[in-house]
């Protein structure tokens, strides 16, 4: 039995567009997404088609099997009722059974209905012809039975004996039996063909069922590759390139590939980087000039004053009246020159780029190391150092050498500012996000307000000071991402607070 599926309308434009989308490189993200949707819909369509065909085949096969079996059953019913009708005819005419007279015509009506049901179940001309031949053979038997049934004079003894003879019934239904056998053979052949079709489908089912899985696997690989080459890899390149450019590598070139949106983004970023590179030299020159503009007055001030002092002292040498005055002037000139040398060294240290080497260290260890360098000064002034919070063991990411230098400067300022037999309170405070180092001296307070990112160093209150200690401490803290603040507390002194974040620093702060 053949099953045909007909498609109406022309799918050529749609198929052509879909093939073009599948086998050509997508030009935009919209097309890429459309391709992905087409692949999913195609998979659904193939799966649905195979499932629908399988369901349709099994439904049709089951219906056909039921139809053939019902025709078998109807044919057997016709044959059985025919023999029952013959028996009723014999009983009516030989035994004069009144009930047989009533039952005989009922069999005729029932057999006629069975033949009508057979015709309705017929699906071919060959079946119609076989049913028609079987019906004609029955009508011939019915006509003979009607003649016997309707003849009231046939009930003589010889005729009765002849009717009761089995050979009589066999002779009467012989032609019908031949038609019955032919029709039964026809139905058997139809059922055999149905079984052969079922066997064929069953044979190829193991090869047909995996087709949707294979198509799904191939579509997943194909769409994944298309998405990867058209969008995922290009956008990853754009993100990497943007990160490199944000780090200052303006010469980095992002490959302009992938779908239109990603390619246009890469082109825009490359253009922006090129324009920034072209303007970078001008920006650097402007910043250099601004830095020099800020530096020159400081350098001029800190060099001009010592030179003026040296000049004045040298002029005094011309009018010196004793060797002692000459020696004092010479010593003043040497001290001024040494101070100028220390200032130049501090200035170079301040301007030199810092690259912290971060390791884990405790805040208490950093403070103790800086205090160890000041132990002689502390003992000389009999200063009492009071510590709090040394039980905190939370490690910090820090360059110990640089941070000890900054803490040494801050502690040295506290020692110098505190009077003899004064006190310095050092406290470690652990908050949610920071560990804070508090240094409180007992001096009169700073004569100026230190500020971060202020290039100009503050004045020094010490004889041999350079005024660059606090700016250097600011710079070291900023390179670590730490905060440095100063507070003057009335009647107590100056409190310095160094706030160190607890979280690990993956990158060193590059701002000066």
C-alpha positions as CSV (number, residue, x, y, z in Angstrom):
1,X,0.0,0.0,0.0
2,X,1.6,3.3,-1.1
3,X,1.3,6.6,0.8
4,X,1.9,9.9,-1.0
5,X,2.5,13.4,0.4
6,X,1.8,16.4,-1.8
7,X,3.2,19.9,-1.4
8,X,1.3,22.8,-2.9
9,X,2.8,26.1,-3.8
10,X,6.4,27.1,-4.7
11,X,9.0,27.0,-2.0
12,X,11.9,27.9,-4.3
13,X,12.4,31.5,-3.1
14,X,12.3,30.5,0.5
15,X,14.6,27.5,0.0
16,X,17.0,29.6,-2.1
17,X,17.2,32.3,0.6
18,X,17.6,29.7,3.4
19,X,20.4,27.9,1.5
20,X,22.1,31.2,0.9
21,X,21.9,32.0,4.6
22,X,23.2,28.6,5.7
23,X,26.1,28.2,3.3
24,X,27.3,31.8,3.2
25,X,29.1,33.8,5.9
26,X,26.6,35.9,7.9
27,X,27.1,39.6,7.4
28,X,25.4,40.9,10.5
29,X,24.4,39.8,13.9
30,X,20.7,39.8,12.8
31,X,21.5,37.3,10.0
32,X,23.6,35.2,12.4
33,X,20.6,35.0,14.8
34,X,18.3,34.3,11.9
35,X,20.6,31.4,10.8
36,X,20.5,30.0,14.3
37,X,16.7,30.2,14.4
38,X,16.4,28.5,10.9
39,X,18.6,25.7,12.2
40,X,16.4,25.1,15.2
41,X,13.2,25.3,13.2
42,X,14.7,22.9,10.6
43,X,15.5,20.5,13.3
44,X,12.0,20.8,14.8
45,X,10.5,20.3,11.3
46,X,12.6,17.2,10.5
47,X,11.8,15.7,13.9
48,X,8.1,16.5,13.6
49,X,8.0,15.2,10.0
50,X,9.6,11.9,10.9
51,X,7.3,11.6,13.9
52,X,4.3,12.5,11.9
53,X,5.1,10.1,9.1
54,X,5.7,7.3,11.6
55,X,2.4,8.0,13.4
56,X,0.6,8.3,10.1
57,X,2.0,5.0,8.8
58,X,1.2,3.1,12.0
59,X,-2.3,4.6,12.0
60,X,-2.9,3.7,8.4
61,X,-1.4,0.2,8.8
62,X,-3.6,-0.4,11.9
63,X,-6.7,0.8,10.1
64,X,-5.9,-1.3,7.0
65,X,-5.3,-4.4,9.2
66,X,-8.6,-3.8,11.0
67,X,-10.4,-3.3,7.7
68,X,-9.1,-6.6,6.2
69,X,-9.8,-8.5,9.4
70,X,-13.4,-7.1,9.4
71,X,-13.9,-8.3,5.8
72,X,-12.6,-11.7,6.9
73,X,-15.1,-11.7,9.7
74,X,-18.0,-10.5,7.5
75,X,-17.3,-13.2,4.9
76,X,-17.3,-15.9,7.6
77,X,-20.6,-14.5,8.9
78,X,-22.1,-14.6,5.4
79,X,-21.0,-18.2,4.9
80,X,-22.2,-19.3,8.3
81,X,-25.6,-17.6,7.9
82,X,-25.9,-19.2,4.4
83,X,-25.6,-22.6,5.9
84,X,-28.0,-21.7,8.7
85,X,-30.5,-20.4,6.1
86,X,-30.3,-23.7,4.2
87,X,-31.0,-25.6,7.4
88,X,-34.0,-23.4,8.1
89,X,-35.2,-24.0,4.6
90,X,-34.9,-27.8,5.1
91,X,-36.6,-27.6,8.4
92,X,-39.4,-25.6,7.0
93,X,-40.2,-27.9,4.1
94,X,-39.3,-31.3,5.5
95,X,-40.2,-30.9,9.2
96,X,-42.9,-28.2,8.6
97,X,-41.3,-26.3,11.5
98,X,-43.3,-23.0,12.0
99,X,-40.3,-21.2,13.5
100,X,-38.2,-22.0,10.4
101,X,-40.8,-20.2,8.2
102,X,-40.2,-17.1,10.3
103,X,-36.4,-17.4,10.5
104,X,-35.7,-18.1,6.8
105,X,-36.4,-14.5,5.5
106,X,-34.4,-13.0,8.4
107,X,-31.3,-14.7,7.1
108,X,-31.8,-13.2,3.7
109,X,-32.0,-9.7,5.1
110,X,-28.9,-10.3,7.3
111,X,-26.8,-11.7,4.5
112,X,-27.7,-8.7,2.2
113,X,-26.6,-6.3,5.0
114,X,-23.3,-8.2,5.4
115,X,-22.7,-7.8,1.6
116,X,-23.4,-4.1,1.9
117,X,-20.9,-3.8,4.7
118,X,-18.3,-5.7,2.6
119,X,-18.8,-3.2,-0.3
120,X,-18.3,-0.2,2.1
121,X,-15.0,-1.7,3.3
122,X,-13.8,-2.3,-0.2
123,X,-10.8,-0.1,-1.4
124,X,-10.1,-1.5,-4.8
125,X,-11.8,-2.6,-8.0
126,X,-10.4,-6.1,-7.6
127,X,-12.1,-6.4,-4.1
128,X,-15.4,-5.0,-5.6
129,X,-15.3,-7.7,-8.3
130,X,-14.6,-10.5,-5.8
131,X,-17.5,-9.3,-3.6
132,X,-19.8,-9.0,-6.6
133,X,-18.9,-12.6,-7.7
134,X,-19.5,-14.0,-4.2
135,X,-22.8,-12.1,-4.0
136,X,-24.0,-13.5,-7.4
137,X,-23.2,-17.0,-6.3
138,X,-25.3,-16.4,-3.1
139,X,-28.2,-15.0,-5.2
140,X,-28.2,-18.2,-7.3
141,X,-28.4,-20.3,-4.2
142,X,-31.1,-18.0,-2.8
143,X,-33.1,-18.3,-5.9
144,X,-33.0,-22.2,-5.7
145,X,-33.9,-22.1,-2.0
146,X,-36.8,-19.7,-2.7
147,X,-38.2,-22.1,-5.3
148,X,-38.1,-25.0,-2.8
149,X,-39.3,-22.8,0.1
150,X,-42.2,-21.4,-2.0
151,X,-43.4,-24.8,-3.6
152,X,-45.9,-26.4,-1.3
153,X,-45.9,-29.7,-3.3
154,X,-42.3,-30.6,-2.8
155,X,-42.8,-32.1,0.5
156,X,-43.4,-35.7,-0.9
157,X,-41.4,-38.5,0.7
158,X,-38.8,-38.8,-2.2
159,X,-38.2,-35.1,-2.3
160,X,-37.8,-34.9,1.4
161,X,-35.2,-37.7,1.3
162,X,-33.3,-35.8,-1.5
163,X,-33.3,-32.6,0.5
164,X,-32.0,-34.3,3.6
165,X,-29.1,-35.8,1.6
166,X,-25.8,-33.9,2.5
167,X,-24.7,-34.1,-1.2
168,X,-27.7,-31.9,-2.0
169,X,-26.5,-29.1,0.2
170,X,-22.9,-29.5,-1.1
171,X,-24.1,-29.3,-4.7
172,X,-26.2,-26.2,-3.9
173,X,-23.3,-24.3,-2.3
174,X,-20.4,-25.6,-4.4
175,X,-20.1,-22.5,-6.6
176,X,-20.4,-20.3,-3.6
177,X,-17.6,-22.1,-1.8
178,X,-15.4,-21.6,-4.8
179,X,-16.1,-17.8,-4.8
180,X,-15.7,-17.8,-1.0
181,X,-12.2,-19.4,-1.3
182,X,-11.1,-17.0,-4.0
183,X,-12.3,-14.0,-2.0
184,X,-10.6,-15.3,1.1
185,X,-7.3,-15.9,-0.9
186,X,-7.6,-12.3,-2.1
187,X,-8.0,-10.9,1.5
188,X,-5.0,-13.1,2.6
189,X,-2.9,-11.7,-0.2
190,X,-3.8,-8.2,0.9
191,X,-2.9,-9.0,4.5
192,X,0.4,-10.4,3.4
193,X,1.2,-7.3,1.5
194,X,0.4,-5.3,4.6
195,X,2.7,-7.5,6.6
196,X,5.5,-7.1,4.1
197,X,5.1,-3.2,4.2
198,X,5.2,-3.4,8.0
199,X,8.3,-5.6,8.0
200,X,10.0,-3.1,5.6
201,X,9.3,-0.2,7.9
202,X,10.4,-2.1,10.9
203,X,13.6,-3.1,9.1
204,X,14.5,0.5,8.2
205,X,13.2,2.1,11.5
206,X,16.5,1.7,13.3
207,X,18.2,3.7,10.5
208,X,15.4,6.4,10.3
209,X,14.9,7.1,14.0
210,X,18.5,8.3,14.6
211,X,18.3,10.8,11.7
212,X,16.9,13.7,13.8
213,X,19.7,13.1,16.4
214,X,22.4,13.1,13.7
215,X,20.9,16.3,12.1
216,X,20.7,17.9,15.6
217,X,24.3,17.0,16.3
218,X,25.5,18.4,13.0
219,X,23.4,21.5,13.4
220,X,24.8,22.1,16.9
221,X,28.3,21.8,15.6
222,X,27.6,24.0,12.6
223,X,25.8,26.8,14.5
224,X,28.4,26.7,17.3
225,X,31.2,27.1,14.8
226,X,29.3,29.9,13.0
227,X,28.6,31.7,16.3
228,X,32.2,31.2,17.5
229,X,33.8,32.5,14.3
230,X,31.2,35.2,13.6
231,X,30.6,36.6,17.1
232,X,32.1,34.9,20.2
233,X,35.8,35.0,19.0
234,X,35.6,38.4,17.4
235,X,33.9,40.0,20.5
236,X,36.5,38.4,22.7
237,X,39.2,39.9,20.5
238,X,37.5,43.3,20.8
239,X,37.3,43.0,24.6
240,X,41.0,42.0,24.8
241,X,42.0,44.8,22.5
242,X,40.0,47.3,24.4
243,X,41.7,46.2,27.6
244,X,45.1,46.5,26.1
245,X,44.3,49.9,24.7
246,X,43.0,51.0,28.1
247,X,46.4,50.1,29.6
248,X,48.0,52.6,27.3
249,X,49.1,50.3,24.4
250,X,47.5,52.6,21.8
251,X,49.4,50.9,19.0
252,X,47.5,47.7,19.5
253,X,45.3,46.8,16.5
254,X,42.1,44.9,16.9
255,X,41.3,42.5,14.0
256,X,38.3,43.7,12.2
257,X,36.4,40.4,11.7
258,X,33.1,38.8,12.6
259,X,29.6,40.1,12.0
260,X,29.1,43.7,10.9
261,X,28.3,45.0,14.4
262,X,31.4,43.5,15.9
263,X,33.6,44.5,13.0
264,X,32.2,48.1,13.1
265,X,33.0,48.2,16.9
266,X,36.6,47.0,16.2
267,X,37.0,49.7,13.5
268,X,35.7,52.4,15.9
269,X,38.0,51.4,18.7
270,X,41.0,51.2,16.3
271,X,40.2,54.6,15.0
272,X,39.8,56.0,18.6
273,X,43.2,54.4,19.6
274,X,44.9,55.9,16.5
275,X,43.5,59.3,17.3
276,X,44.6,59.0,20.9
277,X,48.1,57.9,19.8
278,X,48.3,60.9,17.5
279,X,47.4,63.2,20.3
280,X,49.3,61.4,23.0
281,X,52.6,63.2,22.3
282,X,50.9,66.5,22.5
283,X,49.2,65.5,25.7
284,X,52.5,64.3,27.2
285,X,54.3,67.4,26.2
286,X,51.5,69.5,27.8
287,X,51.7,67.5,31.0
288,X,55.5,67.8,31.0
289,X,55.2,71.5,30.6
290,X,52.6,71.7,33.4
291,X,54.8,69.6,35.6
292,X,57.9,71.7,34.9
293,X,55.8,74.8,35.5
294,X,54.9,73.4,39.0
295,X,58.4,72.2,39.6
296,X,60.5,75.2,38.6
297,X,59.2,77.5,41.3
298,X,59.9,74.9,44.0
299,X,63.4,74.1,42.7
300,X,64.1,77.8,42.3
301,X,62.9,78.5,45.9
302,X,64.8,75.6,47.5
303,X,68.0,76.4,45.6
304,X,67.9,80.2,45.7
305,X,67.5,80.4,49.4
306,X,70.6,78.2,50.3
307,X,72.6,80.0,47.6
308,X,71.6,83.4,49.1
309,X,72.6,82.1,52.5
310,X,76.0,80.8,51.2
311,X,76.6,84.2,49.5
312,X,75.8,86.1,52.6
313,X,78.0,83.9,54.7
314,X,80.8,84.2,52.1
315,X,80.6,88.0,52.3
316,X,80.9,87.8,56.0
317,X,84.3,86.1,55.6
318,X,85.7,89.3,54.1
319,X,85.0,91.1,57.4
320,X,85.9,88.3,59.8
321,X,88.1,89.5,62.6
322,X,89.1,86.2,64.1
323,X,89.7,82.6,63.2
324,X,86.7,81.6,65.2
325,X,84.4,83.7,63.0
326,X,86.0,82.3,59.9
327,X,85.4,78.8,61.2
328,X,81.8,79.5,62.0
329,X,81.1,80.9,58.5
330,X,82.8,77.9,56.9
331,X,80.7,75.5,59.0
332,X,77.5,77.4,58.1
333,X,78.4,77.2,54.4
334,X,79.1,73.4,54.6
335,X,75.8,72.8,56.5
336,X,73.9,74.8,53.9
337,X,75.5,72.9,51.0
338,X,74.8,69.5,52.8
339,X,71.2,70.5,53.3
340,X,70.9,71.5,49.6
341,X,72.4,68.1,48.7
342,X,69.9,66.2,50.8
343,X,67.1,68.2,49.3
344,X,68.2,67.3,45.8
345,X,68.5,63.6,46.7
346,X,65.0,63.7,48.2
347,X,63.7,65.5,45.1
348,X,65.1,62.7,42.9
349,X,63.6,60.1,45.2
350,X,60.2,61.9,45.0
351,X,60.2,62.1,41.2
352,X,61.5,58.5,40.7
353,X,58.8,56.0,39.6
354,X,57.9,53.5,42.3
355,X,57.2,49.8,41.5
356,X,56.0,48.1,44.7
357,X,56.9,44.5,45.2
358,X,53.8,43.2,47.0
359,X,54.0,40.5,49.6
360,X,52.0,39.6,52.7
361,X,53.0,41.4,56.0
362,X,51.3,42.4,59.3
363,X,50.8,46.0,60.1
364,X,52.4,45.6,63.5
365,X,55.6,44.2,61.9
366,X,55.8,47.2,59.6
367,X,55.5,49.7,62.5
368,X,58.0,47.8,64.7
369,X,60.5,47.8,61.9
370,X,60.2,51.6,61.5
371,X,60.4,52.2,65.2
372,X,63.5,50.1,65.4
373,X,65.3,52.7,63.2
374,X,64.2,55.5,65.6
375,X,65.1,53.7,68.9
376,X,68.0,56.0,69.6
377,X,66.1,59.2,69.1
378,X,63.2,57.9,71.2
379,X,65.5,57.0,74.0
380,X,67.4,60.3,73.7
381,X,64.2,62.3,74.2
382,X,62.8,59.8,76.7
383,X,59.6,59.5,74.7
384,X,57.0,57.0,75.9
385,X,55.6,54.9,73.0
386,X,52.2,53.5,73.7
387,X,50.9,50.6,71.5
388,X,47.4,49.3,71.0
389,X,45.9,46.6,68.7
390,X,49.1,44.6,68.2
391,X,47.0,41.4,68.5
392,X,45.6,42.0,65.0
393,X,47.1,39.4,62.7
394,X,45.3,40.2,59.4
395,X,48.0,40.3,56.7
396,X,48.2,43.1,54.2
397,X,49.5,43.2,50.6
398,X,52.5,45.6,50.8
399,X,56.0,46.3,49.8
400,X,57.7,46.2,53.3
401,X,60.8,48.3,52.3
402,X,58.8,51.2,50.8
403,X,56.1,51.2,53.5
404,X,58.7,51.1,56.3
405,X,60.3,54.2,54.7
406,X,56.9,56.0,54.7
407,X,56.2,54.9,58.3
408,X,59.7,55.9,59.3
409,X,59.1,59.4,58.0
410,X,55.8,59.8,59.8
411,X,57.1,58.4,63.0
412,X,60.3,60.5,62.8
413,X,58.1,63.6,62.4
414,X,56.1,62.5,65.5
415,X,59.3,62.0,67.5
416,X,60.7,65.4,66.4
417,X,57.4,67.2,67.1
418,X,57.0,65.6,70.6
419,X,58.7,67.3,73.6
420,X,61.2,65.7,75.9
421,X,59.5,63.0,78.0
422,X,56.4,63.3,75.7
423,X,54.2,60.4,74.5
424,X,53.4,58.9,71.1
425,X,50.3,56.7,70.8
426,X,50.3,54.1,68.0
427,X,47.0,52.2,67.5
428,X,46.0,49.5,65.0
429,X,42.3,49.5,64.3
430,X,40.6,46.7,62.4
431,X,37.4,47.8,60.6
432,X,35.3,45.9,58.1
433,X,37.3,46.8,55.0
434,X,40.5,48.5,56.4
435,X,43.3,48.1,58.9
436,X,44.1,51.7,60.1
437,X,47.4,52.8,61.6
438,X,46.9,55.8,64.0
439,X,50.0,57.8,65.1
440,X,49.3,60.6,67.6
441,X,52.2,62.7,68.9
442,X,52.2,65.2,71.7
443,X,53.6,68.2,69.7
444,X,52.1,71.6,68.8
445,X,50.7,70.4,65.5
446,X,51.9,70.8,61.9
447,X,52.5,74.4,60.6
448,X,50.8,73.5,57.3
449,X,48.1,71.2,56.0
450,X,49.6,68.3,53.9
451,X,47.5,67.3,50.9
452,X,47.8,64.4,48.5
453,X,48.8,65.1,44.9
454,X,50.3,68.4,45.9
455,X,53.6,68.6,44.1
456,X,55.0,71.5,46.1
457,X,56.6,70.1,49.3
458,X,55.7,71.8,52.6
459,X,58.1,73.8,54.8
460,X,60.3,71.9,57.1
461,X,60.4,72.7,60.8
462,X,63.7,70.8,61.3
463,X,67.1,72.1,60.9
464,X,68.2,69.4,58.5
465,X,64.8,68.7,57.0
466,X,64.1,68.8,53.3
467,X,60.3,69.2,53.4
468,X,59.8,66.2,51.1
469,X,59.3,63.5,53.7
470,X,55.5,63.8,53.8
471,X,55.1,64.0,49.9
472,X,57.2,60.9,49.6
473,X,55.0,59.2,52.2
474,X,51.9,60.3,50.3
475,X,53.4,58.8,47.1
476,X,54.2,55.5,48.7
477,X,50.7,55.1,50.1
478,X,49.1,56.1,46.9
479,X,51.2,53.5,45.0
480,X,49.8,50.9,47.4
481,X,46.2,52.1,47.1
482,X,46.3,53.2,50.8
483,X,44.9,56.4,52.3
484,X,47.1,58.9,54.3
485,X,45.4,61.7,56.3
486,X,46.5,64.2,58.9
487,X,44.4,65.7,61.7
488,X,45.5,68.3,64.2
489,X,43.9,67.7,67.6
490,X,43.8,70.7,69.9
491,X,45.9,70.3,73.1
492,X,47.0,66.8,72.0
493,X,49.1,67.1,68.8
494,X,48.9,65.7,65.3
495,X,47.2,62.4,64.4
496,X,48.4,60.6,61.3
497,X,46.0,57.9,59.9
498,X,47.2,55.3,57.4
499,X,44.2,53.2,56.1
500,X,45.2,50.0,54.3
501,X,42.5,48.0,52.5
502,X,42.2,44.4,53.5
503,X,41.3,42.9,50.1
504,X,44.1,41.6,47.9
505,X,45.4,44.1,45.4
506,X,45.9,42.5,42.0
507,X,47.3,45.7,40.4
508,X,49.5,48.4,41.8
509,X,48.1,51.9,41.6
510,X,49.9,53.8,38.9
511,X,48.8,57.3,39.8
512,X,51.5,59.5,41.4
